[in-house]
Amino acid sequence: MMTAAQQNTMNTELWQSIGAIADNTALMRRLTRYAKRLAKENEDPTLMSKEEFFARVDASREEYEKGEYISFSDPNEMNAWLNSL
């Protein structure tokens, strides 16, 4: 983890570098494409939209209504199943 001082130094260096190429359209395009790729790497894969969430809830309800689910008689049985995954 970075300290606040390290973060400030890095931010300053970044903005100075951007300033150095700001008047060069081709370099700014390249930087923008690269920054977008980096941002995608940082996305949280566990996040989902509201629509995706409710679609998963609906699918789970349908599976439950069809009897397609797993039940456990006690926590030990559940833990054994989880450990087997």
N, C-alpha and C positions, 0 to 999 in steps of 0.2 A: 504494500500500500504506500502511496506517495504522501509526503507531507504537504502542507499547504504551500510552503515556500517552493518546493520542487514543482508543484502544480503551477504556481504562478510563473516560475522560470520557463517551464515548458510552454505555457500559453503565450508568453512574451515572444519566445523563439518562433513559435508557429505563426503568430501575427506578423512578425518581422519578415519571415520567409514569404508569406502571402503578399505582403506589401511590396517585396522585391520583384514579384512577377505580376502584380495586379494590372499593369498596363499591357501585358502580353496575352492577347486573347487565346492563342493556341495553348499556352501553358496553363492558363486558368481553366480551360476546358478539360485538359488532362487531369489537373488537380481535382476538379469537381467530380469527374468519373471515378477517380481513385478514392476520394472521400466517400462517395456513395457505396463503393464496394466495401470499404472498411466499416461503414455504418451497418451494412447488412450482416457482417460477421458478428456484430455486437448485439443483434436483435435477440430477444428472449424467445426461444422456440416453444416455451410453455404458454405464451400468450395466445389468446384466440379472440375473435370478434364475438360480439353478443349473439350474432346469428349462428356462428359455429357452435357456441356453447349450447344454445337451445336446440340445435339440430342433434347434438350428442345426447342431450337429455331426452329428447323425443325418441331417438333410436334406442336408448337404454330402456325406456318405458315399454317400447314395442317388444324388445327381447324379454323383458320381465313378464309381460302378458302372454307370451308364447311359452313361458316356462324355461327360457334359456338363461339361467343364472346359476350361481353357486351359492349354497348356504352352508353354514357351519353350526355344529351343535355347541361348541365352546371355543374360547380364544386359542387354546392349544391347537385345535384342529385347523383354525384359520392360519396360525403362525406356521404350522407344518406345511400348509399349502403355499404360503408366501415364500417360505424358504426353498421350496421345490422349483420355484420359477427361475 
